[in-house]
Amino acid sequence: ATIPKDGVFRATYRCAPEDRKFEHRKEIARSFGYFDVDGLTDKDVEWWTGLTEPPEDVLNLLEYFISRYDNVEQPFKKIDGENGNGN
């Protein structure tokens, strides 16, 4: 097979938190971004997603929460219970 010499390449990358390889990501940041990552832990990183990635119904639910609560933890506690037990 031959590789086209022109055109458009598009890709989407998604990774669940339990599947990410933090040490590998640190090595890439060190090697290619020249970042100082010594001592960096996954707790030091703010993991986030773009607003175009979640499904529309998730965005609608988030919009509902934002319009009615001071923060998203409040409705979560109403749903899951104060102690996270669903009550």
Backbone as CSV, one residue per row, in Angstrom:
resi,resn,N_x,N_y,N_z,CA_x,CA_y,CA_z,C_x,C_y,C_z
1,ALA,0.839,-1.187,0.000,0.000,0.000,0.000,0.879,1.243,0.000
2,THR,0.397,2.256,-0.635,1.136,3.517,-0.664,0.446,4.547,0.215
3,ILE,1.230,5.434,0.732,0.703,6.502,1.580,0.466,7.729,0.706
4,PRO,-0.723,8.321,0.788,-0.983,9.519,-0.017,0.015,10.631,0.323
5,LYS,0.376,11.428,-0.686,1.327,12.523,-0.482,0.633,13.800,-0.043
6,ASP,-0.691,13.844,-0.136,-1.417,15.018,0.323,-2.788,14.586,0.826
7,GLY,-3.494,15.545,1.380,-4.813,15.244,1.925,-4.924,15.768,3.347
8,VAL,-5.975,15.372,4.010,-6.231,15.809,5.376,-6.306,14.575,6.266
9,PHE,-5.582,14.616,7.358,-5.627,13.543,8.345,-6.352,14.069,9.578
10,ARG,-7.355,13.360,10.027,-8.082,13.730,11.239,-8.082,12.543,12.190
11,ALA,-7.972,12.860,13.468,-7.987,11.805,14.481,-8.586,12.363,15.763
12,THR,-9.121,11.467,16.557,-9.627,11.813,17.875,-8.958,10.888,18.867
13,TYR,-8.525,11.459,19.966,-7.869,10.667,21.000,-8.646,10.834,22.299
14,ARG,-9.073,9.737,22.868,-9.765,9.746,24.157,-9.136,8.668,25.022
15,CYS,-8.995,8.999,26.277,-8.368,8.042,27.191,-9.024,8.153,28.553
16,ALA,-9.550,7.057,29.034,-10.143,7.032,30.370,-9.033,7.169,31.410
17,PRO,-9.327,7.794,32.547,-8.297,7.981,33.577,-7.578,6.691,33.968
18,GLU,-8.305,5.601,34.035,-7.675,4.348,34.450,-6.773,3.743,33.361
19,ASP,-6.856,4.268,32.143,-6.041,3.746,31.053,-4.821,4.599,30.718
20,ARG,-4.736,5.797,31.260,-3.608,6.655,30.898,-2.331,6.156,31.571
21,LYS,-1.249,6.331,30.857,0.078,5.914,31.333,0.833,7.182,31.738
22,PHE,0.687,7.559,33.012,1.202,8.835,33.473,2.722,8.945,33.303
23,GLU,3.447,7.908,33.645,4.912,7.963,33.517,5.337,8.168,32.061
24,HIS,4.628,7.530,31.141,4.936,7.708,29.715,4.635,9.143,29.282
25,ARG,3.523,9.690,29.746,3.178,11.073,29.419,4.222,12.039,29.968
26,LYS,4.721,11.763,31.178,5.783,12.596,31.739,7.026,12.548,30.863
27,GLU,7.383,11.359,30.396,8.578,11.214,29.556,8.417,11.976,28.237
28,ILE,7.227,11.932,27.655,6.970,12.697,26.426,7.087,14.191,26.704
29,ALA,6.512,14.657,27.821,6.601,16.078,28.182,8.052,16.492,28.391
30,ARG,8.838,15.618,29.007,10.252,15.912,29.242,11.037,15.918,27.926
31,SER,10.828,14.914,27.101,11.615,14.746,25.876,11.270,15.739,24.777
32,PHE,9.993,15.973,24.574,9.573,16.796,23.444,9.147,18.205,23.832
33,GLY,8.698,18.385,25.070,8.261,19.710,25.511,9.281,20.391,26.401
34,TYR,10.339,19.632,26.776,11.404,20.144,27.644,10.856,20.673,28.969
35,PHE,9.796,20.004,29.477,9.215,20.378,30.761,9.991,19.712,31.890
36,ASP,10.091,20.399,33.009,10.671,19.817,34.212,9.557,19.061,34.936
37,VAL,9.573,17.764,34.851,8.510,16.948,35.438,8.999,16.120,36.620
38,ASP,10.204,16.407,37.094,10.734,15.676,38.242,9.829,15.894,39.448
39,GLY,9.424,14.831,40.075,8.576,14.912,41.257,7.105,15.146,40.966
40,LEU,6.737,15.302,39.701,5.337,15.538,39.326,4.527,14.259,39.515
41,THR,3.355,14.377,40.139,2.467,13.229,40.295,1.159,13.512,39.566
42,ASP,0.357,12.489,39.371,-0.917,12.685,38.675,-1.859,13.589,39.468
43,LYS,-1.643,13.717,40.771,-2.457,14.618,41.600,-2.121,16.095,41.312
44,ASP,-0.942,16.352,40.737,-0.521,17.722,40.407,-1.115,18.213,39.092
45,VAL,-1.712,17.303,38.324,-2.204,17.623,36.984,-3.705,17.849,37.027
46,GLU,-4.170,18.904,36.367,-5.607,19.122,36.215,-6.037,18.467,34.904
47,TRP,-6.711,17.332,35.016,-7.190,16.607,33.836,-8.508,17.223,33.418
48,TRP,-8.691,17.454,32.142,-9.906,18.082,31.649,-10.201,17.600,30.241
49,THR,-11.360,17.971,29.754,-11.780,17.613,28.404,-12.310,18.853,27.715
50,GLY,-12.334,18.824,26.405,-12.914,19.930,25.654,-14.430,19.820,25.619
51,LEU,-15.112,20.943,25.466,-16.573,20.928,25.461,-17.171,20.295,24.215
52,THR,-16.365,19.969,23.219,-16.903,19.299,22.040,-16.816,17.777,22.150
53,GLU,-16.193,17.277,23.204,-15.994,15.834,23.331,-17.137,15.086,24.002
54,PRO,-17.739,15.610,25.066,-18.832,14.847,25.692,-20.077,14.808,24.795
55,PRO,-20.916,13.785,24.961,-22.173,13.732,24.205,-23.072,14.924,24.562
56,GLU,-23.955,15.278,23.647,-24.820,16.440,23.835,-25.681,16.324,25.099
57,ASP,-26.174,15.113,25.415,-27.015,14.987,26.603,-26.233,15.268,27.885
58,VAL,-24.952,14.965,27.900,-24.114,15.279,29.055,-23.959,16.789,29.186
59,LEU,-23.749,17.467,28.068,-23.643,18.928,28.090,-24.955,19.568,28.535
60,ASN,-26.077,19.011,28.096,-27.380,19.529,28.518,-27.569,19.378,30.030
61,LEU,-27.178,18.245,30.570,-27.282,18.028,32.013,-26.381,19.004,32.764
62,LEU,-25.171,19.194,32.280,-24.258,20.133,32.906,-24.823,21.554,32.861
63,GLU,-25.388,21.926,31.732,-26.016,23.250,31.611,-27.159,23.400,32.615
64,TYR,-27.956,22.366,32.788,-29.041,22.369,33.764,-28.483,22.602,35.168
65,PHE,-27.441,21.855,35.534,-26.842,21.998,36.855,-26.276,23.400,37.067
66,ILE,-25.558,23.903,36.085,-24.927,25.220,36.201,-25.967,26.314,36.395
67,SER,-27.127,26.161,35.761,-28.156,27.202,35.857,-28.930,27.152,37.174
68,ARG,-28.777,26.074,37.941,-29.587,25.924,39.146,-28.796,25.758,40.442
69,TYR,-27.498,25.552,40.333,-26.668,25.317,41.514,-25.433,26.211,41.469
70,ASP,-24.826,26.411,42.639,-23.609,27.228,42.723,-22.389,26.496,42.183
71,ASN,-22.396,25.164,42.260,-21.293,24.358,41.720,-21.836,22.967,41.392
72,VAL,-21.092,22.190,40.624,-21.589,20.876,40.191,-21.528,19.828,41.307
73,GLU,-20.834,20.123,42.398,-20.808,19.187,43.516,-22.163,19.123,44.222
74,GLN,-22.900,20.233,44.250,-24.193,20.260,44.928,-25.191,19.272,44.319
75,PRO,-25.440,19.305,43.013,-26.385,18.317,42.475,-25.846,16.894,42.562
76,PHE,-24.524,16.742,42.463,-23.956,15.405,42.586,-24.272,14.819,43.962
77,LYS,-24.125,15.639,45.015,-24.427,15.155,46.365,-25.908,14.836,46.518
78,LYS,-26.777,15.608,45.837,-28.217,15.303,45.891,-28.510,13.960,45.234
79,ILE,-27.781,13.655,44.182,-27.975,12.405,43.455,-27.349,11.231,44.208
80,ASP,-26.108,11.410,44.648,-25.344,10.308,45.233,-25.459,10.221,46.751
81,GLY,-25.967,11.257,47.390,-26.060,11.254,48.844,-24.850,11.913,49.472
82,GLU,-25.035,12.444,50.642,-23.965,13.183,51.330,-22.719,12.362,51.536
83,ASN,-22.865,11.097,51.858,-21.715,10.230,52.112,-21.371,9.329,50.924
84,GLY,-21.927,9.634,49.775,-21.627,8.841,48.593,-22.252,7.468,48.587
85,ASN,-23.332,7.293,49.331,-23.950,5.979,49.434,-25.261,5.875,48.660
86,GLY,-25.610,6.928,47.917,-26.832,6.902,47.135,-28.097,7.217,47.903
87,ASN,-27.979,7.544,49.164,-29.148,7.880,50.009,-29.259,9.371,50.240
